[in-house]
Amino acid sequence: MVNGGCGIMVNGGCGITVNGGCGIMVKGGFGITVKGGYGITENGGCGIMVNGGCGITVKGGCGITEDGGCGIMLKGACGVTVKGRCGITLNGGCVITVKGGCEITVKGGCEITVKGGCEITVKGGCEITVKGGCGLTVKGGCGITVKGGCGITVKSRCEIMVKGRCEIMVKGGCGITVKGRCGITVKGGCGIMVNGGYGITVKGRCGITVKGGCGITVNGGCGITVNGGCGITVNGGCGITVNGGCGITVNGGCGITVKGGCGIMVKGGCEIMVKGGCEIMVNGGREIMVKGGCEIMVKGGCGIKVKGGCEITVKGGCEITVNCGCEIMVKGGCEITVNGGCGITVKGGCRITVKGGCEITVKGGCGITVNGVRVVLEVN
């Protein structure tokens, strides 16, 4: 225990090791600094706690390891910084908690790994930042929560991955940004939720995948953007919902796929746009719905497919546009409905096919145009 002054400083060798008892506690001063060696290891007891000062800094070596007890807790000051090889590992117990105006920063070859019952929680004006290596991994428990500030940023080869009961949640700030190969993967639980800021942006290969749970929800900001790779896939739960901002944009790869659940919904002044080789596909559930002044647009590839008792609904002065070699296909007991403005336009030697005793209804002004000719389509 250190109650004031300059805290604990170790400039070489094997760092700090505590094998039982009450762990490491610093109240006031400059916190814990380890330069070189094996960093900080706490194998039982009450974990690592810093109540003021400059937090925990590890430069080089093996970072911070906590194998039981109460995890790592910082109240105030400058957060947790690890520059070097092995990052932060928690193998049981509780959490990494930072309350105050700073951050958790890991620069180097590895990751923040939490195996056990809880979460990484940051309350205050900043972010979780991982540069290099393997991203953020949470197995079991409650996911990643960021309230306030700038969201979650991963610039590296891999991904934000959550396996377990809950979710990735960002309230305020800059949303979730992933620049690298593998995007965002959520298996089980409540999906991905962003309540403000810039939404979700993935620049890289594999896009966003949600298996189970409540899908993807964006309540403000700039919506969902995927600039490469495999697009957005939701295999269960409540689908994709965007309540404001800039809608859903996929600029390459495999488009948007929703299997089961509640379909795709965009409320606000924007659009669902897919540029690239594939499609918007909904294999169950409800509908693709756009409320607001824009459109559903597919450029390239395979068009829009809806399988299973549902519909495509566009309300508000716009259109469904397909600029490719395919079709708008509806299989099941429903319809394509356009309630304003501009109708349905298909360019590129194609057709609109309706199978299953249904209809195409256009209300408001424009009719149906195929290759510049206004036509009445056959219903199969």
C-alpha positions as a Markdown table, in Angstrom:
| # | Residue | x | y | z |
|---|---|---|---|---|
| 1 | Met | 0.0 | 0.0 | 0.0 |
| 2 | Val | 1.3 | 3.5 | -0.9 |
| 3 | Asn | -0.8 | 6.5 | 0.4 |
| 4 | Gly | 1.0 | 9.4 | -1.3 |
| 5 | Gly | 4.1 | 10.6 | -2.9 |
| 6 | Cys | 5.4 | 9.2 | -6.1 |
| 7 | Gly | 3.7 | 5.8 | -6.0 |
| 8 | Ile | 5.6 | 2.7 | -7.1 |
| 9 | Met | 8.4 | 2.7 | -9.7 |
| 10 | Val | 10.4 | -0.2 | -11.0 |
| 11 | Asn | 13.1 | 0.4 | -13.7 |
| 12 | Gly | 14.2 | -3.1 | -14.6 |
| 13 | Gly | 14.2 | -6.8 | -13.7 |
| 14 | Cys | 11.1 | -8.7 | -13.0 |
| 15 | Gly | 8.6 | -5.9 | -12.2 |
| 16 | Ile | 6.1 | -6.3 | -9.4 |
| 17 | Thr | 4.7 | -9.7 | -8.3 |
| 18 | Val | 2.0 | -10.2 | -5.6 |
| 19 | Asn | 0.9 | -13.8 | -5.0 |
| 20 | Gly | -1.8 | -13.4 | -2.4 |
| 21 | Gly | -3.3 | -11.1 | 0.1 |
| 22 | Cys | -4.6 | -7.6 | -0.8 |
| 23 | Gly | -2.9 | -7.0 | -4.1 |
| 24 | Ile | -1.5 | -3.7 | -5.1 |
| 25 | Met | -3.0 | -0.4 | -3.9 |
| 26 | Val | -1.8 | 3.2 | -4.6 |
| 27 | Lys | -3.7 | 6.2 | -3.2 |
| 28 | Gly | -2.4 | 9.5 | -4.6 |
| 29 | Gly | 0.8 | 10.3 | -6.3 |
| 30 | Phe | 2.0 | 9.0 | -9.6 |
| 31 | Gly | 0.6 | 5.6 | -9.6 |
| 32 | Ile | 2.5 | 2.5 | -10.7 |
| 33 | Thr | 5.3 | 2.6 | -13.3 |
| 34 | Val | 7.3 | -0.4 | -14.6 |
| 35 | Lys | 10.0 | 0.1 | -17.2 |
| 36 | Gly | 11.3 | -3.2 | -18.5 |
| 37 | Gly | 11.1 | -6.7 | -17.3 |
| 38 | Tyr | 7.9 | -8.7 | -16.6 |
| 39 | Gly | 5.5 | -5.9 | -15.7 |
| 40 | Ile | 2.9 | -6.4 | -13.0 |
| 41 | Thr | 1.5 | -9.8 | -11.9 |
| 42 | Glu | -1.2 | -10.3 | -9.3 |
| 43 | Asn | -2.2 | -13.9 | -8.6 |
| 44 | Gly | -4.9 | -13.6 | -6.0 |
| 45 | Gly | -6.3 | -11.2 | -3.4 |
| 46 | Cys | -7.9 | -7.8 | -4.2 |
| 47 | Gly | -6.3 | -7.0 | -7.6 |
| 48 | Ile | -4.7 | -3.7 | -8.6 |
| 49 | Met | -6.2 | -0.4 | -7.5 |
| 50 | Val | -5.1 | 3.2 | -8.2 |
| 51 | Asn | -7.3 | 6.0 | -6.7 |
| 52 | Gly | -5.5 | 9.0 | -8.1 |
| 53 | Gly | -2.4 | 10.3 | -9.8 |
| 54 | Cys | -1.2 | 9.1 | -13.1 |
| 55 | Gly | -2.5 | 5.5 | -13.2 |
| 56 | Ile | -0.6 | 2.4 | -14.3 |
| 57 | Thr | 2.2 | 2.6 | -17.0 |
| 58 | Val | 4.1 | -0.5 | -18.3 |
| 59 | Lys | 6.8 | 0.1 | -20.9 |
| 60 | Gly | 8.2 | -3.2 | -22.3 |
| 61 | Gly | 7.9 | -6.7 | -21.2 |
| 62 | Cys | 4.8 | -8.6 | -20.5 |
| 63 | Gly | 2.2 | -6.0 | -19.4 |
| 64 | Ile | -0.3 | -6.5 | -16.7 |
| 65 | Thr | -1.6 | -9.9 | -15.6 |
| 66 | Glu | -4.4 | -10.5 | -13.0 |
| 67 | Asp | -5.3 | -14.1 | -12.3 |
| 68 | Gly | -8.1 | -13.7 | -9.7 |
| 69 | Gly | -9.6 | -11.3 | -7.3 |
| 70 | Cys | -11.1 | -7.9 | -8.2 |
| 71 | Gly | -9.4 | -7.0 | -11.4 |
| 72 | Ile | -7.9 | -3.6 | -12.2 |
| 73 | Met | -9.7 | -0.4 | -11.1 |
| 74 | Leu | -8.7 | 3.2 | -11.7 |
| 75 | Lys | -10.6 | 6.2 | -10.3 |
| 76 | Gly | -9.5 | 9.4 | -11.8 |
| 77 | Ala | -6.2 | 10.4 | -13.4 |
| 78 | Cys | -4.7 | 9.0 | -16.6 |
| 79 | Gly | -5.9 | 5.4 | -17.0 |
| 80 | Val | -3.9 | 2.3 | -18.0 |
| 81 | Thr | -1.2 | 2.5 | -20.6 |
| 82 | Val | 0.8 | -0.5 | -21.9 |
| 83 | Lys | 3.5 | -0.1 | -24.5 |
| 84 | Gly | 5.1 | -3.3 | -25.4 |
| 85 | Arg | 4.4 | -6.9 | -26.1 |
| 86 | Cys | 1.7 | -8.6 | -24.1 |
| 87 | Gly | -1.1 | -6.1 | -23.2 |
| 88 | Ile | -3.5 | -6.7 | -20.4 |
| 89 | Thr | -4.9 | -10.1 | -19.3 |
| 90 | Leu | -7.6 | -10.9 | -16.8 |
| 91 | Asn | -8.3 | -14.6 | -16.2 |
| 92 | Gly | -11.0 | -14.4 | -13.6 |
| 93 | Gly | -12.7 | -12.2 | -11.1 |
| 94 | Cys | -14.2 | -9.0 | -12.4 |
| 95 | Val | -13.4 | -6.1 | -14.6 |
| 96 | Ile | -11.2 | -3.4 | -15.9 |
| 97 | Thr | -12.8 | -0.2 | -14.8 |
| 98 | Val | -11.7 | 3.4 | -15.6 |
| 99 | Lys | -13.7 | 6.3 | -14.2 |
| 100 | Gly | -12.4 | 9.6 | -15.1 |
| 101 | Gly | -11.2 | 11.7 | -18.0 |
| 102 | Cys | -8.8 | 9.2 | -19.7 |
| 103 | Glu | -8.5 | 5.9 | -21.4 |
| 104 | Ile | -7.1 | 2.4 | -21.8 |
| 105 | Thr | -4.4 | 2.4 | -24.4 |
| 106 | Val | -2.4 | -0.6 | -25.7 |
| 107 | Lys | 0.3 | 0.0 | -28.3 |
| 108 | Gly | 2.1 | -3.1 | -29.4 |
| 109 | Gly | 1.8 | -6.6 | -30.5 |
| 110 | Cys | -1.2 | -7.9 | -28.5 |
| 111 | Glu | -4.5 | -7.2 | -27.0 |
| 112 | Ile | -6.8 | -6.6 | -24.1 |
| 113 | Thr | -8.2 | -10.0 | -23.1 |
| 114 | Val | -10.9 | -10.6 | -20.5 |
| 115 | Lys | -11.9 | -14.2 | -19.7 |
| 116 | Gly | -14.5 | -14.4 | -17.1 |
| 117 | Gly | -17.6 | -12.9 | -15.8 |
| 118 | Cys | -17.7 | -9.3 | -16.6 |
| 119 | Glu | -16.6 | -6.5 | -18.9 |
| 120 | Ile | -14.4 | -3.7 | -19.9 |
| 121 | Thr | -16.1 | -0.5 | -18.8 |
| 122 | Val | -15.0 | 3.1 | -19.5 |
| 123 | Lys | -16.9 | 6.0 | -18.1 |
| 124 | Gly | -15.6 | 9.4 | -19.0 |
| 125 | Gly | -14.4 | 11.5 | -21.8 |
| 126 | Cys | -12.3 | 9.1 | -23.9 |
| 127 | Glu | -12.0 | 5.7 | -25.4 |
| 128 | Ile | -10.6 | 2.2 | -25.7 |
| 129 | Thr | -7.8 | 2.3 | -28.3 |
| 130 | Val | -5.9 | -0.7 | -29.6 |
| 131 | Lys | -3.1 | -0.2 | -32.2 |
| 132 | Gly | -1.5 | -3.3 | -33.4 |
| 133 | Gly | -1.9 | -7.0 | -33.1 |
| 134 | Cys | -5.2 | -8.7 | -32.2 |
| 135 | Gly | -7.9 | -6.2 | -31.3 |
| 136 | Leu | -10.3 | -6.7 | -28.3 |
| 137 | Thr | -11.5 | -10.1 | -27.2 |
| 138 | Val | -14.2 | -10.7 | -24.6 |
| 139 | Lys | -15.2 | -14.3 | -23.9 |
| 140 | Gly | -18.2 | -14.7 | -21.6 |
| 141 | Gly | -20.0 | -12.3 | -19.5 |
| 142 | Cys | -21.2 | -8.8 | -20.5 |
| 143 | Gly | -19.3 | -7.4 | -23.5 |
| 144 | Ile | -17.8 | -4.0 | -24.0 |
| 145 | Thr | -19.5 | -0.8 | -22.8 |
| 146 | Val | -18.4 | 2.8 | -23.5 |
| 147 | Lys | -20.4 | 5.7 | -22.2 |
| 148 | Gly | -19.4 | 9.1 | -23.3 |
| 149 | Gly | -16.4 | 10.2 | -25.3 |
| 150 | Cys | -15.1 | 8.8 | -28.5 |
| 151 | Gly | -16.1 | 5.2 | -28.8 |
| 152 | Ile | -14.0 | 2.1 | -29.7 |
| 153 | Thr | -11.2 | 2.3 | -32.2 |
| 154 | Val | -9.3 | -0.7 | -33.5 |
| 155 | Lys | -6.5 | -0.2 | -36.1 |
| 156 | Ser | -5.0 | -3.6 | -36.7 |
| 157 | Arg | -5.3 | -6.9 | -38.4 |
| 158 | Cys | -8.1 | -8.3 | -36.6 |
| 159 | Glu | -11.4 | -7.5 | -35.0 |
| 160 | Ile | -13.7 | -6.6 | -32.1 |
| 161 | Met | -15.1 | -10.0 | -31.0 |
| 162 | Val | -17.6 | -10.7 | -28.4 |
| 163 | Lys | -18.6 | -14.3 | -27.5 |
| 164 | Gly | -21.1 | -14.5 | -24.8 |
| 165 | Arg | -24.3 | -13.2 | -23.5 |
| 166 | Cys | -24.3 | -9.5 | -24.3 |
| 167 | Glu | -23.3 | -6.8 | -26.6 |
| 168 | Ile | -21.1 | -4.0 | -27.8 |
| 169 | Met | -22.7 | -0.8 | -26.7 |
| 170 | Val | -21.5 | 2.8 | -27.4 |
| 171 | Lys | -23.4 | 5.8 | -26.1 |
| 172 | Gly | -22.2 | 9.1 | -27.4 |
| 173 | Gly | -19.1 | 10.1 | -29.2 |
| 174 | Cys | -17.6 | 8.7 | -32.3 |
| 175 | Gly | -19.2 | 5.3 | -32.6 |
| 176 | Ile | -17.2 | 2.1 | -33.6 |
| 177 | Thr | -14.4 | 2.2 | -36.2 |
| 178 | Val | -12.5 | -0.8 | -37.4 |
| 179 | Lys | -9.7 | -0.4 | -39.9 |
| 180 | Gly | -8.3 | -3.8 | -40.8 |
| 181 | Arg | -9.1 | -7.3 | -41.9 |
| 182 | Cys | -11.9 | -8.9 | -39.9 |
| 183 | Gly | -14.5 | -6.3 | -38.9 |
| 184 | Ile | -16.9 | -6.9 | -35.9 |
| 185 | Thr | -18.2 | -10.3 | -34.9 |
| 186 | Val | -20.8 | -10.9 | -32.2 |
| 187 | Lys | -21.9 | -14.4 | -31.4 |
| 188 | Gly | -24.9 | -14.6 | -29.0 |
| 189 | Gly | -26.5 | -12.0 | -26.8 |
| 190 | Cys | -27.8 | -8.6 | -27.7 |
| 191 | Gly | -25.8 | -7.5 | -30.8 |
| 192 | Ile | -24.4 | -4.1 | -31.5 |
| 193 | Met | -25.9 | -0.8 | -30.3 |
| 194 | Val | -24.8 | 2.7 | -31.0 |
| 195 | Asn | -26.9 | 5.5 | -29.5 |
| 196 | Gly | -25.2 | 8.6 | -30.9 |
| 197 | Gly | -22.1 | 9.8 | -32.7 |
| 198 | Tyr | -20.8 | 8.5 | -36.0 |
| 199 | Gly | -22.4 | 5.1 | -36.0 |
| 200 | Ile | -20.4 | 2.0 | -37.1 |
| 201 | Thr | -17.7 | 2.1 | -39.8 |
| 202 | Val | -15.8 | -0.9 | -41.0 |
| 203 | Lys | -12.9 | -0.5 | -43.5 |
| 204 | Gly | -11.5 | -3.9 | -44.3 |
| 205 | Arg | -12.3 | -7.3 | -45.5 |
| 206 | Cys | -15.0 | -9.1 | -43.5 |
| 207 | Gly | -17.6 | -6.5 | -42.4 |
| 208 | Ile | -20.0 | -7.0 | -39.5 |
| 209 | Thr | -21.4 | -10.4 | -38.4 |
| 210 | Val | -24.1 | -10.8 | -35.7 |
| 211 | Lys | -25.2 | -14.4 | -34.9 |
| 212 | Gly | -28.1 | -14.5 | -32.5 |
| 213 | Gly | -29.5 | -11.9 | -30.3 |
| 214 | Cys | -30.9 | -8.5 | -31.2 |
| 215 | Gly | -29.0 | -7.5 | -34.3 |
| 216 | Ile | -27.6 | -4.1 | -35.0 |
| 217 | Thr | -29.2 | -0.8 | -33.8 |
| 218 | Val | -28.0 | 2.7 | -34.6 |
| 219 | Asn | -30.1 | 5.5 | -33.1 |
| 220 | Gly | -28.3 | 8.6 | -34.4 |
| 221 | Gly | -25.2 | 9.8 | -36.2 |
| 222 | Cys | -24.0 | 8.5 | -39.5 |
| 223 | Gly | -25.5 | 5.0 | -39.6 |
| 224 | Ile | -23.6 | 1.9 | -40.8 |
| 225 | Thr | -20.8 | 2.0 | -43.4 |
| 226 | Val | -18.9 | -1.0 | -44.7 |
| 227 | Asn | -16.2 | -0.2 | -47.2 |
| 228 | Gly | -15.0 | -3.6 | -48.2 |
| 229 | Gly | -15.1 | -7.3 | -47.6 |
| 230 | Cys | -18.2 | -9.3 | -46.8 |
| 231 | Gly | -20.8 | -6.6 | -45.9 |
| 232 | Ile | -23.3 | -7.0 | -43.0 |
| 233 | Thr | -24.7 | -10.4 | -41.9 |
| 234 | Val | -27.3 | -10.9 | -39.3 |
| 235 | Asn | -28.3 | -14.5 | -38.6 |
| 236 | Gly | -31.0 | -14.1 | -36.0 |
| 237 | Gly | -32.7 | -11.7 | -33.7 |
| 238 | Cys | -34.1 | -8.3 | -34.6 |
| 239 | Gly | -32.2 | -7.5 | -37.8 |
| 240 | Ile | -30.7 | -4.1 | -38.6 |
| 241 | Thr | -32.3 | -0.8 | -37.4 |
| 242 | Val | -31.1 | 2.7 | -38.2 |
| 243 | Asn | -33.1 | 5.5 | -36.7 |
| 244 | Gly | -31.4 | 8.6 | -38.1 |
| 245 | Gly | -28.3 | 9.9 | -39.8 |
| 246 | Cys | -26.9 | 8.5 | -43.0 |
| 247 | Gly | -28.5 | 5.0 | -43.3 |
| 248 | Ile | -26.7 | 1.8 | -44.4 |
| 249 | Thr | -23.9 | 1.8 | -47.0 |
| 250 | Val | -22.0 | -1.2 | -48.3 |
| 251 | Asn | -19.3 | -0.4 | -50.9 |
| 252 | Gly | -18.1 | -3.9 | -51.8 |
| 253 | Gly | -18.3 | -7.5 | -51.2 |
| 254 | Cys | -21.4 | -9.4 | -50.3 |
| 255 | Gly | -24.0 | -6.7 | -49.4 |
| 256 | Ile | -26.5 | -7.1 | -46.6 |
| 257 | Thr | -28.0 | -10.4 | -45.4 |
| 258 | Val | -30.6 | -10.9 | -42.7 |
| 259 | Lys | -31.8 | -14.4 | -41.9 |
| 260 | Gly | -34.6 | -14.4 | -39.4 |
| 261 | Gly | -35.9 | -11.8 | -37.1 |
| 262 | Cys | -37.2 | -8.4 | -38.0 |
| 263 | Gly | -35.5 | -7.4 | -41.3 |
| 264 | Ile | -33.9 | -4.0 | -42.2 |
| 265 | Met | -35.4 | -0.7 | -41.1 |
| 266 | Val | -34.1 | 2.8 | -41.8 |
| 267 | Lys | -35.9 | 5.8 | -40.3 |
| 268 | Gly | -34.5 | 9.1 | -41.3 |
| 269 | Gly | -33.4 | 11.1 | -44.3 |
| 270 | Cys | -31.2 | 8.6 | -46.0 |
| 271 | Glu | -30.9 | 5.3 | -47.7 |
| 272 | Ile | -29.8 | 1.7 | -47.9 |
| 273 | Met | -27.1 | 1.5 | -50.6 |
| 274 | Val | -25.1 | -1.4 | -51.8 |
| 275 | Lys | -22.3 | -0.9 | -54.4 |
| 276 | Gly | -20.6 | -4.1 | -55.4 |
| 277 | Gly | -21.1 | -7.6 | -56.4 |
| 278 | Cys | -24.2 | -8.8 | -54.5 |
| 279 | Glu | -27.5 | -8.0 | -52.9 |
| 280 | Ile | -29.8 | -7.1 | -50.1 |
| 281 | Met | -31.3 | -10.4 | -49.0 |
| 282 | Val | -33.9 | -11.0 | -46.3 |
| 283 | Asn | -34.8 | -14.7 | -45.7 |
| 284 | Gly | -37.4 | -14.4 | -43.0 |
| 285 | Gly | -39.1 | -12.1 | -40.6 |
| 286 | Arg | -40.6 | -8.9 | -41.8 |
| 287 | Glu | -39.5 | -6.4 | -44.3 |
| 288 | Ile | -37.1 | -3.9 | -45.7 |
| 289 | Met | -38.6 | -0.6 | -44.7 |
| 290 | Val | -37.4 | 3.0 | -45.5 |
| 291 | Lys | -39.2 | 5.9 | -44.0 |
| 292 | Gly | -37.9 | 9.3 | -45.2 |
| 293 | Gly | -36.9 | 11.2 | -48.2 |
| 294 | Cys | -34.6 | 8.7 | -50.0 |
| 295 | Glu | -34.3 | 5.3 | -51.6 |
| 296 | Ile | -33.1 | 1.7 | -51.7 |
| 297 | Met | -30.4 | 1.5 | -54.3 |
| 298 | Val | -28.5 | -1.5 | -55.6 |
| 299 | Lys | -25.6 | -1.1 | -58.1 |
| 300 | Gly | -24.2 | -4.2 | -59.5 |
| 301 | Gly | -24.7 | -7.9 | -59.0 |
| 302 | Cys | -27.9 | -9.5 | -57.8 |
| 303 | Gly | -30.7 | -7.1 | -56.9 |
| 304 | Ile | -33.1 | -7.3 | -54.0 |
| 305 | Lys | -34.5 | -10.7 | -52.8 |
| 306 | Val | -37.2 | -11.2 | -50.2 |
| 307 | Lys | -38.2 | -14.8 | -49.4 |
| 308 | Gly | -41.0 | -15.4 | -47.0 |
| 309 | Gly | -44.3 | -13.7 | -46.4 |
| 310 | Cys | -43.1 | -10.2 | -46.4 |
| 311 | Glu | -42.7 | -7.0 | -48.4 |
| 312 | Ile | -40.5 | -4.1 | -49.5 |
| 313 | Thr | -42.0 | -0.8 | -48.4 |
| 314 | Val | -40.8 | 2.6 | -49.4 |
| 315 | Lys | -42.7 | 5.7 | -48.0 |
| 316 | Gly | -41.7 | 9.2 | -48.9 |
| 317 | Gly | -41.1 | 10.6 | -52.3 |
| 318 | Cys | -38.6 | 8.2 | -53.7 |
| 319 | Glu | -37.9 | 4.9 | -55.4 |
| 320 | Ile | -36.5 | 1.4 | -55.7 |
| 321 | Thr | -33.7 | 1.5 | -58.2 |
| 322 | Val | -31.8 | -1.6 | -59.6 |
| 323 | Asn | -29.0 | -0.8 | -62.0 |
| 324 | Cys | -27.8 | -4.3 | -62.9 |
| 325 | Gly | -28.5 | -7.5 | -64.7 |
| 326 | Cys | -31.0 | -9.0 | -62.4 |
| 327 | Glu | -34.4 | -8.4 | -60.9 |
| 328 | Ile | -36.6 | -7.5 | -58.0 |
| 329 | Met | -38.0 | -10.9 | -56.8 |
| 330 | Val | -40.7 | -11.5 | -54.3 |
| 331 | Lys | -41.6 | -15.1 | -53.4 |
| 332 | Gly | -44.5 | -15.4 | -51.0 |
| 333 | Gly | -47.9 | -14.0 | -50.3 |
| 334 | Cys | -47.1 | -10.3 | -50.4 |
| 335 | Glu | -46.3 | -7.2 | -52.5 |
| 336 | Ile | -44.1 | -4.4 | -53.5 |
| 337 | Thr | -45.6 | -1.1 | -52.5 |
| 338 | Val | -44.5 | 2.4 | -53.4 |
| 339 | Asn | -46.6 | 5.2 | -51.8 |
| 340 | Gly | -45.2 | 8.3 | -53.3 |
| 341 | Gly | -43.2 | 10.0 | -56.0 |
| 342 | Cys | -41.2 | 8.0 | -58.4 |
| 343 | Gly | -42.2 | 4.4 | -58.7 |
| 344 | Ile | -40.0 | 1.5 | -59.6 |
| 345 | Thr | -37.2 | 1.7 | -62.2 |
| 346 | Val | -35.3 | -1.3 | -63.6 |
| 347 | Lys | -32.4 | -0.6 | -66.0 |
| 348 | Gly | -30.5 | -3.4 | -67.7 |
| 349 | Gly | -32.5 | -6.0 | -69.6 |
| 350 | Cys | -34.3 | -7.3 | -66.6 |
| 351 | Arg | -37.7 | -7.8 | -65.1 |
| 352 | Ile | -39.8 | -7.6 | -62.0 |
| 353 | Thr | -41.2 | -11.0 | -61.0 |
| 354 | Val | -43.9 | -11.6 | -58.5 |
| 355 | Lys | -44.7 | -15.2 | -57.7 |
| 356 | Gly | -47.5 | -16.3 | -55.4 |
| 357 | Gly | -50.9 | -14.7 | -56.1 |
| 358 | Cys | -49.8 | -11.1 | -55.4 |
| 359 | Glu | -49.4 | -7.7 | -57.0 |
| 360 | Ile | -47.3 | -4.7 | -57.6 |
| 361 | Thr | -49.0 | -1.5 | -56.4 |
| 362 | Val | -47.8 | 2.0 | -57.2 |
| 363 | Lys | -49.6 | 5.0 | -55.7 |
| 364 | Gly | -48.5 | 8.5 | -56.8 |
| 365 | Gly | -47.6 | 9.8 | -60.1 |
| 366 | Cys | -44.9 | 7.8 | -61.8 |
| 367 | Gly | -45.9 | 4.2 | -62.6 |
| 368 | Ile | -43.5 | 1.4 | -63.5 |
| 369 | Thr | -40.7 | 2.0 | -66.0 |
| 370 | Val | -38.5 | -0.6 | -67.6 |
| 371 | Asn | -35.7 | 0.5 | -69.9 |
| 372 | Gly | -37.4 | 3.9 | -70.5 |
| 373 | Val | -40.8 | 2.3 | -71.4 |
| 374 | Arg | -43.7 | 2.5 | -69.1 |
| 375 | Val | -45.3 | -0.9 | -69.0 |
| 376 | Val | -47.9 | -3.0 | -67.3 |
| 377 | Leu | -46.1 | -6.1 | -65.9 |
| 378 | Glu | -47.4 | -9.7 | -66.0 |
| 379 | Val | -48.1 | -11.2 | -62.6 |
| 380 | Asn | -47.1 | -14.9 | -62.5 |
